[in-house]
């Protein structure tokens, strides 16, 4: 008899009898039995929660708060592409239920890093047991689609999740309840031809800078070799530790180790989306995971951490929600190409909002929209159909759309007349560059709820 993979087995048991039933059954097992049970004895499971994990949160171990659990097995992910309308779901849940997802960062498993996370992280003094087993499995065993480093998106996309009752014309409300780092390290990468200071396709410099100011430096560009390991891309390993106030911080040494820069973590999912289009195949250009779309996707807005709500217009039955691109921290603009990328265990509540219910902002029925406890977040994209019909990268277009979406929200949801709303935005709202590196660039606004009587 072949023993089942404990990660998959645990997920199947949870889905079969429910998260609470699974926990009731588990607590009835003796301590000796639990040592080898599917709960997986680990320091993370036995100890209290910490923003800096004492040991990796391996799949299926440690606290799992959702009604459902979805691991990132090679069979449950798409590497570099998002699901199309009609894709086979990895999980089905009812509206209003919660799901915990073990997401996997692409950094450390990509082809220009050797596609061997044990070796890659080992070069940064991470022991093999400090590497996530699902990252290892994806790098080694993923075969759903062939990989082409120069064409495919980099992101490991988990899902999709079919939400019962979701139909085209609805909105899926995505509440991030928690986002916990699974390992005490992450990676920031800068790759040739990508990022705010990227070399242009003809080998020159983009407008506003010289060739000498291109990053990474032109002299290190090895893409002509066609071997990703020789491309000369730059990946900066960043350790995570407890800061002076007890919160987790990222630490980047510099000057050959003589100094270090320390900054706080702000975990969030860079990619959250719903299926937005049909496609002829799983690697169709319109499904590439890099550009954000009207279905959300690689939206890269750092406000979308715990306690936020992200509203997505539903384009297909069941919505088909997916996640990827977990971030430990990111500055607005994401200028180098990536954030501080690191795997997260994230829990979401997924709720279907019907037209006319008042459960979602009116803008969200046609365009992504978000909010936090403090602000409403209108969003603008330079080319919201992604890679279809060409690729627009004009930041002014994204800005205009964010402002129009803000005006529509203030007029239709807050009852402001449009001229006054326009004046208010100019006086008191903030519009910020979300990112300039995802082909489709983004701008988001922040409208303070405290400025409004109902805020």
C-alpha positions as a Markdown table, in Angstrom:
| # | Residue | x | y | z |
|---|---|---|---|---|
| 1 | Unk | 0.0 | 0.0 | 0.0 |
| 2 | Unk | 1.4 | 3.4 | -0.9 |
| 3 | Unk | 1.3 | 6.0 | 1.9 |
| 4 | Unk | -0.3 | 9.2 | 0.9 |
| 5 | Unk | 1.6 | 12.5 | 1.0 |
| 6 | Unk | 0.8 | 13.9 | 4.5 |
| 7 | Unk | 0.3 | 17.4 | 3.1 |
| 8 | Unk | -2.3 | 16.3 | 0.6 |
| 9 | Unk | -3.9 | 13.8 | 3.1 |
| 10 | Unk | -4.3 | 16.5 | 5.7 |
| 11 | Unk | -6.0 | 18.8 | 3.2 |
| 12 | Unk | -8.3 | 16.1 | 2.1 |
| 13 | Unk | -9.3 | 15.2 | 5.7 |
| 14 | Unk | -9.9 | 18.9 | 6.5 |
| 15 | Unk | -12.1 | 19.2 | 3.4 |
| 16 | Unk | -14.0 | 16.0 | 4.2 |
| 17 | Unk | -14.9 | 16.6 | 7.8 |
| 18 | Unk | -14.3 | 20.3 | 8.1 |
| 19 | Unk | -11.7 | 22.3 | 9.9 |
| 20 | Unk | -13.4 | 22.2 | 13.3 |
| 21 | Unk | -14.1 | 18.5 | 13.0 |
| 22 | Unk | -10.5 | 17.9 | 12.1 |
| 23 | Unk | -9.3 | 19.8 | 15.2 |
| 24 | Unk | -11.8 | 18.0 | 17.5 |
| 25 | Unk | -10.5 | 14.7 | 16.2 |
| 26 | Unk | -6.9 | 15.7 | 16.5 |
| 27 | Unk | -7.2 | 16.8 | 20.1 |
| 28 | Unk | -8.6 | 13.4 | 21.0 |
| 29 | Unk | -5.3 | 11.7 | 19.9 |
| 30 | Unk | -2.8 | 11.0 | 22.6 |
| 31 | Unk | 0.4 | 13.1 | 22.8 |
| 32 | Unk | 2.5 | 10.1 | 21.7 |
| 33 | Unk | 0.3 | 9.6 | 18.6 |
| 34 | Unk | 0.4 | 13.3 | 17.8 |
| 35 | Unk | 4.1 | 13.2 | 17.4 |
| 36 | Unk | 3.6 | 11.5 | 14.1 |
| 37 | Unk | 0.2 | 12.7 | 13.2 |
| 38 | Unk | -0.9 | 14.8 | 10.2 |
| 39 | Unk | -0.9 | 17.8 | 12.4 |
| 40 | Unk | 2.9 | 17.7 | 12.2 |
| 41 | Unk | 4.7 | 18.5 | 15.4 |
| 42 | Unk | 6.8 | 21.6 | 14.9 |
| 43 | Unk | 8.1 | 24.5 | 17.0 |
| 44 | Unk | 5.7 | 26.8 | 15.1 |
| 45 | Unk | 2.8 | 24.6 | 16.0 |
| 46 | Unk | 3.7 | 24.2 | 19.6 |
| 47 | Unk | 4.7 | 27.7 | 20.4 |
| 48 | Unk | 2.9 | 31.0 | 20.3 |
| 49 | Unk | 2.5 | 32.9 | 17.1 |
| 50 | Unk | 5.4 | 35.2 | 16.1 |
| 51 | Unk | 5.9 | 37.6 | 13.3 |
| 52 | Unk | 9.4 | 36.0 | 13.0 |
| 53 | Unk | 8.9 | 32.2 | 12.7 |
| 54 | Unk | 11.3 | 30.2 | 14.9 |
| 55 | Unk | 11.1 | 27.4 | 12.4 |
| 56 | Unk | 9.6 | 27.2 | 8.9 |
| 57 | Unk | 5.8 | 27.0 | 8.6 |
| 58 | Unk | 5.9 | 23.8 | 6.6 |
| 59 | Unk | 2.7 | 22.8 | 4.7 |
| 60 | Unk | 0.0 | 21.6 | 7.1 |
| 61 | Unk | 1.9 | 22.5 | 10.3 |
| 62 | Unk | 1.3 | 25.2 | 12.8 |
| 63 | Unk | -1.8 | 27.3 | 13.2 |
| 64 | Unk | -4.4 | 27.1 | 10.4 |
| 65 | Unk | -7.3 | 29.3 | 11.1 |
| 66 | Unk | -9.5 | 29.0 | 8.0 |
| 67 | Unk | -12.6 | 26.9 | 7.5 |
| 68 | Unk | -10.7 | 25.4 | 4.6 |
| 69 | Unk | -7.0 | 24.9 | 3.9 |
| 70 | Unk | -5.3 | 25.0 | 0.5 |
| 71 | Unk | -1.6 | 23.9 | 0.2 |
| 72 | Unk | 0.6 | 24.9 | -2.8 |
| 73 | Unk | 1.3 | 21.4 | -4.2 |
| 74 | Unk | 2.7 | 21.1 | -7.7 |
| 75 | Unk | -0.8 | 20.0 | -8.8 |
| 76 | Unk | -2.6 | 23.0 | -7.2 |
| 77 | Unk | -0.5 | 25.8 | -8.7 |
| 78 | Unk | 0.2 | 27.4 | -12.0 |
| 79 | Unk | 3.7 | 28.8 | -12.5 |
| 80 | Unk | 3.7 | 32.1 | -14.4 |
| 81 | Unk | 0.0 | 32.1 | -15.4 |
| 82 | Unk | -3.4 | 32.8 | -13.9 |
| 83 | Unk | -6.5 | 30.6 | -14.4 |
| 84 | Unk | -8.9 | 31.3 | -17.2 |
| 85 | Unk | -12.7 | 31.4 | -16.9 |
| 86 | Unk | -13.9 | 27.8 | -16.7 |
| 87 | Unk | -10.7 | 26.5 | -15.2 |
| 88 | Unk | -11.0 | 23.4 | -12.9 |
| 89 | Unk | -11.1 | 24.6 | -9.3 |
| 90 | Unk | -8.6 | 23.4 | -6.7 |
| 91 | Unk | -11.2 | 24.0 | -4.0 |
| 92 | Unk | -14.9 | 24.9 | -3.6 |
| 93 | Unk | -16.2 | 27.0 | -0.7 |
| 94 | Unk | -19.4 | 28.8 | 0.3 |
| 95 | Unk | -19.7 | 32.5 | 0.2 |
| 96 | Unk | -18.6 | 34.0 | 3.6 |
| 97 | Unk | -16.3 | 31.1 | 4.5 |
| 98 | Unk | -12.6 | 31.5 | 5.2 |
| 99 | Unk | -9.6 | 29.7 | 3.6 |
| 100 | Unk | -6.0 | 29.5 | 4.7 |
| 101 | Unk | -3.5 | 29.2 | 1.9 |
| 102 | Unk | 0.1 | 28.3 | 2.1 |
| 103 | Unk | 1.6 | 30.5 | -0.6 |
| 104 | Unk | 5.0 | 30.0 | -2.1 |
| 105 | Unk | 7.3 | 32.8 | -3.3 |
| 106 | Unk | 9.0 | 32.4 | -6.7 |
| 107 | Unk | 12.2 | 33.9 | -5.5 |
| 108 | Unk | 14.8 | 31.2 | -4.8 |
| 109 | Unk | 13.2 | 28.7 | -7.2 |
| 110 | Unk | 13.5 | 30.5 | -10.6 |
| 111 | Unk | 15.7 | 29.4 | -13.4 |
| 112 | Unk | 18.2 | 32.3 | -13.0 |
| 113 | Unk | 18.6 | 31.1 | -9.4 |
| 114 | Unk | 19.2 | 27.5 | -10.4 |
| 115 | Unk | 15.6 | 26.2 | -9.8 |
| 116 | Unk | 17.0 | 24.5 | -6.6 |
| 117 | Unk | 15.9 | 26.3 | -3.5 |
| 118 | Unk | 18.0 | 24.1 | -1.2 |
| 119 | Unk | 21.1 | 25.0 | -3.0 |
| 120 | Unk | 20.2 | 28.6 | -3.6 |
| 121 | Unk | 19.3 | 29.3 | 0.1 |
| 122 | Unk | 22.1 | 27.1 | 1.2 |
| 123 | Unk | 24.5 | 29.6 | -0.3 |
| 124 | Unk | 23.0 | 32.1 | 2.2 |
| 125 | Unk | 23.5 | 29.9 | 5.2 |
| 126 | Unk | 20.0 | 28.5 | 5.3 |
| 127 | Unk | 20.0 | 24.8 | 6.3 |
| 128 | Unk | 18.0 | 22.3 | 4.2 |
| 129 | Unk | 15.4 | 22.0 | 6.9 |
| 130 | Unk | 15.0 | 25.8 | 6.8 |
| 131 | Unk | 13.7 | 25.6 | 3.2 |
| 132 | Unk | 10.0 | 25.1 | 2.6 |
| 133 | Unk | 9.2 | 21.6 | 1.3 |
| 134 | Unk | 6.5 | 22.9 | -1.0 |
| 135 | Unk | 9.0 | 25.3 | -2.7 |
| 136 | Unk | 11.3 | 22.3 | -3.2 |
| 137 | Unk | 8.5 | 20.2 | -4.6 |
| 138 | Unk | 7.3 | 22.9 | -7.1 |
| 139 | Unk | 10.9 | 23.6 | -8.3 |
| 140 | Unk | 11.5 | 19.9 | -8.8 |
| 141 | Unk | 8.2 | 18.4 | -9.8 |
| 142 | Unk | 6.1 | 21.1 | -11.5 |
| 143 | Unk | 5.1 | 19.9 | -15.0 |
| 144 | Unk | 1.6 | 21.3 | -15.6 |
| 145 | Unk | 3.0 | 23.6 | -18.3 |
| 146 | Unk | 6.5 | 23.9 | -19.8 |
| 147 | Unk | 8.7 | 26.6 | -18.3 |
| 148 | Unk | 10.2 | 29.4 | -20.5 |
| 149 | Unk | 12.0 | 31.9 | -18.2 |
| 150 | Unk | 12.1 | 34.6 | -20.9 |
| 151 | Unk | 8.3 | 34.4 | -21.6 |
| 152 | Unk | 6.5 | 33.1 | -18.6 |
| 153 | Unk | 5.5 | 35.1 | -15.5 |
| 154 | Unk | 7.6 | 34.3 | -12.4 |
| 155 | Unk | 4.8 | 33.9 | -9.9 |
| 156 | Unk | 3.6 | 30.7 | -8.3 |
| 157 | Unk | -0.2 | 31.0 | -8.5 |
| 158 | Unk | -2.3 | 28.9 | -6.1 |
| 159 | Unk | -5.9 | 28.1 | -6.9 |
| 160 | Unk | -8.4 | 28.7 | -8.3 |
| 161 | Unk | -11.1 | 28.6 | -5.6 |
| 162 | Unk | -14.7 | 28.3 | -6.7 |
| 163 | Unk | -17.0 | 30.4 | -4.5 |
| 164 | Unk | -20.5 | 29.1 | -4.6 |
| 165 | Unk | -23.1 | 31.6 | -5.9 |
| 166 | Unk | -20.6 | 33.9 | -7.6 |
| 167 | Unk | -21.9 | 34.9 | -11.1 |
| 168 | Unk | -20.8 | 37.4 | -13.7 |
| 169 | Unk | -21.9 | 40.9 | -12.7 |
| 170 | Unk | -21.3 | 40.2 | -9.0 |
| 171 | Unk | -18.4 | 41.3 | -6.8 |
| 172 | Unk | -16.1 | 39.1 | -4.8 |
| 173 | Unk | -15.1 | 40.7 | -1.5 |
| 174 | Unk | -11.7 | 39.4 | -0.4 |
| 175 | Unk | -10.8 | 40.2 | 3.2 |
| 176 | Unk | -7.3 | 39.4 | 4.2 |
| 177 | Unk | -7.5 | 38.2 | 7.8 |
| 178 | Unk | -3.9 | 37.4 | 8.4 |
| 179 | Unk | -0.6 | 37.1 | 6.5 |
| 180 | Unk | 2.1 | 35.3 | 8.4 |
| 181 | Unk | 5.7 | 34.9 | 7.2 |
| 182 | Unk | 6.5 | 31.2 | 6.7 |
| 183 | Unk | 10.3 | 31.6 | 6.8 |
| 184 | Unk | 12.6 | 34.2 | 8.4 |
| 185 | Unk | 14.1 | 35.5 | 5.1 |
| 186 | Unk | 13.2 | 36.8 | 1.7 |
| 187 | Unk | 14.7 | 38.0 | -1.6 |
| 188 | Unk | 14.6 | 41.2 | -3.6 |
| 189 | Unk | 15.5 | 40.8 | -7.3 |
| 190 | Unk | 16.5 | 43.1 | -10.1 |
| 191 | Unk | 16.7 | 41.7 | -13.5 |
| 192 | Unk | 18.0 | 43.0 | -16.8 |
| 193 | Unk | 15.4 | 44.7 | -19.0 |
| 194 | Unk | 13.0 | 45.0 | -16.1 |
| 195 | Unk | 12.4 | 47.6 | -13.3 |
| 196 | Unk | 12.2 | 51.4 | -13.2 |
| 197 | Unk | 15.8 | 51.8 | -14.6 |
| 198 | Unk | 15.7 | 49.0 | -17.1 |
| 199 | Unk | 17.6 | 48.9 | -20.3 |
| 200 | Unk | 15.4 | 49.3 | -23.4 |
| 201 | Unk | 14.8 | 46.5 | -25.9 |
| 202 | Unk | 17.2 | 48.2 | -28.4 |
| 203 | Unk | 20.0 | 48.2 | -25.8 |
| 204 | Unk | 19.8 | 51.8 | -24.9 |
| 205 | Unk | 18.6 | 53.8 | -21.8 |
| 206 | Unk | 15.0 | 54.8 | -21.2 |
| 207 | Unk | 14.0 | 58.5 | -21.3 |
| 208 | Unk | 15.4 | 60.5 | -18.5 |
| 209 | Unk | 18.5 | 58.5 | -17.6 |
| 210 | Unk | 21.8 | 57.6 | -19.3 |
| 211 | Unk | 23.1 | 54.1 | -20.2 |
| 212 | Unk | 25.5 | 54.5 | -17.2 |
| 213 | Unk | 22.5 | 54.8 | -14.9 |
| 214 | Unk | 20.7 | 51.7 | -16.1 |
| 215 | Unk | 20.2 | 49.0 | -13.4 |
| 216 | Unk | 21.4 | 46.3 | -13.3 |
| 217 | Unk | 24.5 | 47.8 | -15.1 |
| 218 | Unk | 24.6 | 47.2 | -18.8 |
| 219 | Unk | 28.1 | 45.6 | -18.6 |
| 220 | Unk | 26.6 | 42.7 | -16.6 |
| 221 | Unk | 23.8 | 41.9 | -19.0 |
| 222 | Unk | 24.3 | 38.3 | -20.1 |
| 223 | Unk | 21.0 | 37.6 | -21.7 |
| 224 | Unk | 22.7 | 37.0 | -25.1 |
| 225 | Unk | 23.9 | 33.7 | -23.7 |
| 226 | Unk | 20.3 | 32.4 | -23.5 |
| 227 | Unk | 21.3 | 30.7 | -20.2 |
| 228 | Unk | 19.4 | 32.3 | -17.3 |
| 229 | Unk | 22.1 | 31.4 | -14.8 |
| 230 | Unk | 24.5 | 33.7 | -16.8 |
| 231 | Unk | 22.1 | 36.6 | -17.3 |
| 232 | Unk | 23.8 | 38.7 | -14.6 |
| 233 | Unk | 20.6 | 39.3 | -12.7 |
| 234 | Unk | 20.9 | 40.5 | -9.1 |
| 235 | Unk | 19.1 | 38.9 | -6.1 |
| 236 | Unk | 19.5 | 40.4 | -2.6 |
| 237 | Unk | 19.0 | 37.9 | 0.2 |
| 238 | Unk | 17.4 | 39.5 | 3.2 |
| 239 | Unk | 17.2 | 38.0 | 6.6 |
| 240 | Unk | 14.3 | 38.7 | 9.0 |
| 241 | Unk | 14.7 | 39.2 | 12.7 |
| 242 | Unk | 12.9 | 40.8 | 15.7 |
| 243 | Unk | 13.4 | 44.6 | 15.8 |
| 244 | Unk | 13.9 | 46.8 | 18.8 |
| 245 | Unk | 10.2 | 47.1 | 19.4 |
| 246 | Unk | 9.6 | 43.4 | 18.9 |
| 247 | Unk | 8.1 | 43.6 | 15.4 |
| 248 | Unk | 9.7 | 41.8 | 12.5 |
| 249 | Unk | 12.3 | 43.7 | 10.4 |
| 250 | Unk | 14.2 | 43.0 | 7.2 |
| 251 | Unk | 17.9 | 43.3 | 7.4 |
| 252 | Unk | 20.2 | 44.1 | 4.3 |
| 253 | Unk | 23.9 | 44.2 | 5.0 |
| 254 | Unk | 26.0 | 46.5 | 2.8 |
| 255 | Unk | 29.6 | 47.7 | 2.5 |
| 256 | Unk | 31.0 | 44.1 | 2.6 |
| 257 | Unk | 29.1 | 43.6 | 5.9 |
| 258 | Unk | 30.3 | 46.7 | 7.6 |
| 259 | Unk | 26.8 | 48.2 | 7.8 |
| 260 | Unk | 23.2 | 47.2 | 7.5 |
| 261 | Unk | 19.9 | 48.8 | 6.7 |
| 262 | Unk | 16.9 | 47.7 | 8.7 |
| 263 | Unk | 13.2 | 48.2 | 7.8 |
| 264 | Unk | 9.9 | 47.0 | 9.1 |
| 265 | Unk | 8.0 | 44.2 | 7.5 |
| 266 | Unk | 4.5 | 44.8 | 6.1 |
| 267 | Unk | 3.3 | 41.4 | 4.8 |
| 268 | Unk | 0.6 | 41.3 | 2.0 |
| 269 | Unk | -0.3 | 39.4 | -1.1 |
| 270 | Unk | 1.0 | 41.0 | -4.3 |
| 271 | Unk | -1.4 | 39.0 | -6.4 |
| 272 | Unk | -5.1 | 38.4 | -5.6 |
| 273 | Unk | -7.5 | 38.0 | -8.4 |
| 274 | Unk | -10.4 | 36.3 | -10.1 |
| 275 | Unk | -10.5 | 34.7 | -13.6 |
| 276 | Unk | -11.0 | 37.5 | -16.0 |
| 277 | Unk | -11.0 | 36.0 | -19.5 |
| 278 | Unk | -11.3 | 32.8 | -21.5 |
| 279 | Unk | -8.2 | 31.5 | -23.3 |
| 280 | Unk | -7.1 | 28.9 | -25.8 |
| 281 | Unk | -4.6 | 27.3 | -23.4 |
| 282 | Unk | -3.1 | 27.6 | -20.0 |
| 283 | Unk | -0.1 | 29.6 | -21.3 |
| 284 | Unk | -2.0 | 32.0 | -23.5 |
| 285 | Unk | -0.4 | 35.5 | -23.3 |
| 286 | Unk | -3.6 | 37.0 | -21.8 |
| 287 | Unk | -3.1 | 34.7 | -18.8 |
| 288 | Unk | 0.5 | 35.8 | -18.0 |
| 289 | Unk | 0.8 | 36.5 | -14.3 |
| 290 | Unk | 2.8 | 39.7 | -14.6 |
| 291 | Unk | 0.3 | 42.4 | -15.7 |
| 292 | Unk | -2.7 | 43.2 | -13.4 |
| 293 | Unk | -6.1 | 43.3 | -15.0 |
| 294 | Unk | -9.8 | 44.0 | -14.4 |
| 295 | Unk | -9.7 | 40.7 | -12.5 |
| 296 | Unk | -7.1 | 42.1 | -10.1 |
| 297 | Unk | -4.1 | 39.8 | -10.2 |
| 298 | Unk | -0.6 | 41.3 | -9.7 |
| 299 | Unk | -2.0 | 44.5 | -8.3 |
| 300 | Unk | 0.9 | 45.1 | -5.9 |
| 301 | Unk | -0.7 | 47.6 | -3.6 |
| 302 | Unk | 1.0 | 47.5 | -0.2 |
| 303 | Unk | -2.1 | 48.6 | 1.7 |
| 304 | Unk | -3.8 | 45.2 | 1.0 |
| 305 | Unk | -2.5 | 43.5 | 4.1 |
| 306 | Unk | -4.5 | 42.2 | 7.1 |
| 307 | Unk | -7.7 | 44.1 | 7.9 |
| 308 | Unk | -8.0 | 45.2 | 4.3 |
| 309 | Unk | -10.8 | 44.3 | 1.8 |
| 310 | Unk | -10.2 | 44.0 | -1.9 |
| 311 | Unk | -13.3 | 44.1 | -4.2 |
| 312 | Unk | -13.1 | 42.3 | -7.6 |
| 313 | Unk | -15.7 | 42.3 | -10.4 |
| 314 | Unk | -16.7 | 38.7 | -11.1 |
| 315 | Unk | -16.3 | 37.7 | -14.8 |
| 316 | Unk | -17.1 | 33.9 | -14.6 |
| 317 | Unk | -19.1 | 31.4 | -12.6 |
| 318 | Unk | -17.6 | 30.8 | -9.2 |
| 319 | Unk | -15.3 | 33.8 | -9.5 |
| 320 | Unk | -12.2 | 31.4 | -9.5 |
| 321 | Unk | -10.1 | 33.3 | -6.9 |
| 322 | Unk | -6.4 | 32.8 | -6.9 |
| 323 | Unk | -3.4 | 34.2 | -5.0 |
| 324 | Unk | 0.4 | 34.4 | -5.4 |
| 325 | Unk | 3.4 | 36.8 | -5.2 |
| 326 | Unk | 3.6 | 36.9 | -1.4 |
| 327 | Unk | 5.4 | 40.0 | -0.1 |
| 328 | Unk | 7.1 | 40.6 | 3.3 |
| 329 | Unk | 7.5 | 44.3 | 2.5 |
| 330 | Unk | 7.3 | 46.6 | -0.5 |
| 331 | Unk | 7.8 | 50.3 | -1.1 |
| 332 | Unk | 5.4 | 52.2 | -3.3 |
| 333 | Unk | 6.6 | 51.9 | -6.9 |
| 334 | Unk | 8.4 | 48.5 | -6.4 |
| 335 | Unk | 11.2 | 50.2 | -8.4 |
| 336 | Unk | 13.9 | 47.4 | -8.6 |
| 337 | Unk | 11.4 | 44.9 | -10.0 |
| 338 | Unk | 10.3 | 42.8 | -7.0 |
| 339 | Unk | 9.3 | 43.5 | -3.4 |
| 340 | Unk | 10.9 | 41.7 | -0.5 |
| 341 | Unk | 9.5 | 38.4 | -1.7 |
| 342 | Unk | 8.8 | 35.7 | 0.9 |
| 343 | Unk | 6.3 | 32.9 | 1.4 |
| 344 | Unk | 3.2 | 33.7 | 3.5 |
| 345 | Unk | 0.5 | 31.7 | 5.2 |
| 346 | Unk | -2.6 | 33.9 | 4.5 |
| 347 | Unk | -6.2 | 33.5 | 5.6 |
| 348 | Unk | -9.0 | 35.1 | 3.6 |
| 349 | Unk | -12.7 | 35.5 | 3.9 |
| 350 | Unk | -14.4 | 35.3 | 0.4 |
| 351 | Unk | -17.9 | 36.8 | 0.1 |
| 352 | Unk | -20.1 | 37.2 | -2.9 |
| 353 | Unk | -21.7 | 40.7 | -3.2 |
| 354 | Unk | -24.8 | 40.9 | -5.4 |
| 355 | Unk | -25.7 | 44.1 | -7.4 |
| 356 | Unk | -28.0 | 46.3 | -5.4 |
| 357 | Unk | -27.1 | 44.8 | -2.1 |
| 358 | Unk | -25.0 | 47.7 | -0.9 |
| 359 | Unk | -22.3 | 45.2 | 0.1 |
| 360 | Unk | -19.6 | 46.5 | -2.2 |
| 361 | Unk | -18.7 | 50.0 | -3.5 |
| 362 | Unk | -20.5 | 50.7 | -6.8 |
| 363 | Unk | -17.2 | 51.1 | -8.7 |
| 364 | Unk | -16.2 | 47.5 | -7.8 |
| 365 | Unk | -18.8 | 46.1 | -10.1 |
| 366 | Unk | -16.7 | 47.2 | -13.1 |
| 367 | Unk | -13.2 | 47.8 | -11.6 |
| 368 | Unk | -11.0 | 46.6 | -8.7 |
| 369 | Unk | -11.4 | 48.7 | -5.5 |
| 370 | Unk | -10.1 | 48.4 | -2.0 |
| 371 | Unk | -10.4 | 49.7 | 1.5 |
| 372 | Unk | -8.7 | 49.5 | 4.9 |
| 373 | Unk | -10.1 | 50.5 | 8.3 |
| 374 | Unk | -8.8 | 54.0 | 7.6 |
| 375 | Unk | -9.1 | 54.7 | 3.9 |
| 376 | Unk | -10.9 | 53.9 | 0.7 |
| 377 | Unk | -8.6 | 52.9 | -2.2 |
| 378 | Unk | -9.6 | 53.7 | -5.8 |
| 379 | Unk | -7.4 | 52.0 | -8.3 |
| 380 | Unk | -6.2 | 52.9 | -11.8 |
| 381 | Unk | -4.3 | 50.7 | -14.3 |
| 382 | Unk | -2.6 | 51.8 | -17.5 |
| 383 | Unk | -3.9 | 48.8 | -19.5 |
| 384 | Unk | -6.5 | 46.8 | -17.6 |
| 385 | Unk | -6.9 | 44.0 | -20.2 |
| 386 | Unk | -3.3 | 42.9 | -19.5 |
| 387 | Unk | -1.3 | 41.4 | -22.3 |
| 388 | Unk | -4.3 | 41.3 | -24.7 |
| 389 | Unk | -4.4 | 43.9 | -27.5 |
| 390 | Unk | -1.0 | 45.3 | -26.9 |
| 391 | Unk | 0.6 | 46.6 | -23.7 |
| 392 | Unk | 0.1 | 50.1 | -22.5 |
| 393 | Unk | 2.5 | 51.4 | -19.8 |
| 394 | Unk | 1.5 | 55.1 | -19.5 |
| 395 | Unk | 1.4 | 56.1 | -15.9 |
| 396 | Unk | -0.7 | 59.1 | -16.8 |
| 397 | Unk | -3.5 | 56.8 | -18.0 |
| 398 | Unk | -3.4 | 54.9 | -14.7 |
| 399 | Unk | -3.5 | 58.2 | -12.7 |
| 400 | Unk | -6.5 | 59.4 | -14.7 |
| 401 | Unk | -8.5 | 56.2 | -14.2 |
| 402 | Unk | -7.7 | 56.2 | -10.4 |
| 403 | Unk | -9.1 | 59.8 | -10.2 |
| 404 | Unk | -12.2 | 59.0 | -12.2 |
| 405 | Unk | -12.9 | 55.9 | -10.1 |
| 406 | Unk | -12.4 | 58.1 | -7.0 |
| 407 | Unk | -14.9 | 60.6 | -8.3 |
| 408 | Unk | -17.4 | 57.9 | -9.2 |
| 409 | Unk | -17.1 | 56.5 | -5.7 |
| 410 | Unk | -17.6 | 59.9 | -4.0 |
| 411 | Unk | -20.5 | 60.8 | -6.2 |
| 412 | Unk | -22.4 | 57.6 | -6.2 |
| 413 | Unk | -21.5 | 56.1 | -2.8 |
| 414 | Unk | -20.9 | 59.2 | -0.7 |
| 415 | Unk | -23.4 | 61.6 | -2.3 |
| 416 | Unk | -21.0 | 64.3 | -3.3 |
| 417 | Unk | -21.5 | 66.5 | -6.3 |
| 418 | Unk | -18.8 | 65.9 | -8.8 |
| 419 | Unk | -17.1 | 69.4 | -8.8 |
| 420 | Unk | -16.9 | 69.4 | -5.0 |
| 421 | Unk | -15.5 | 65.8 | -5.1 |
| 422 | Unk | -12.9 | 66.8 | -7.6 |
| 423 | Unk | -11.9 | 69.8 | -5.4 |
| 424 | Unk | -11.8 | 67.6 | -2.3 |
| 425 | Unk | -9.5 | 65.0 | -4.0 |
| 426 | Unk | -7.1 | 67.8 | -4.9 |
| 427 | Unk | -7.1 | 69.2 | -1.3 |
| 428 | Unk | -7.1 | 66.1 | 0.9 |
| 429 | Unk | -6.7 | 62.8 | -0.9 |
| 430 | Unk | -3.4 | 61.1 | -1.8 |
| 431 | Unk | -2.6 | 59.4 | -5.1 |
| 432 | Unk | 0.4 | 57.1 | -5.1 |
| 433 | Unk | 2.3 | 55.0 | -7.7 |
| 434 | Unk | 1.5 | 51.4 | -6.8 |
| 435 | Unk | 4.1 | 49.9 | -9.1 |
| 436 | Unk | 6.0 | 50.7 | -12.4 |
| 437 | Unk | 7.3 | 47.2 | -13.1 |
| 438 | Unk | 4.4 | 45.0 | -14.1 |
| 439 | Unk | 4.0 | 46.0 | -17.7 |
| 440 | Unk | 0.6 | 47.4 | -16.8 |
| 441 | Unk | 1.5 | 50.1 | -14.3 |
| 442 | Unk | -0.7 | 51.2 | -11.5 |
| 443 | Unk | -1.8 | 54.1 | -9.3 |
| 444 | Unk | -4.0 | 54.0 | -6.2 |
| 445 | Unk | -5.6 | 56.7 | -4.1 |
| 446 | Unk | -6.2 | 56.9 | -0.4 |
| 447 | Unk | -9.3 | 58.7 | 0.7 |
| 448 | Unk | -9.5 | 59.2 | 4.5 |
| 449 | Unk | -12.7 | 57.8 | 6.0 |
| 450 | Unk | -12.3 | 60.2 | 9.0 |
| 451 | Unk | -13.1 | 63.1 | 6.6 |
| 452 | Unk | -16.7 | 61.8 | 6.2 |
| 453 | Unk | -19.5 | 61.7 | 8.8 |
| 454 | Unk | -20.0 | 58.0 | 8.1 |
| 455 | Unk | -16.3 | 57.2 | 8.0 |
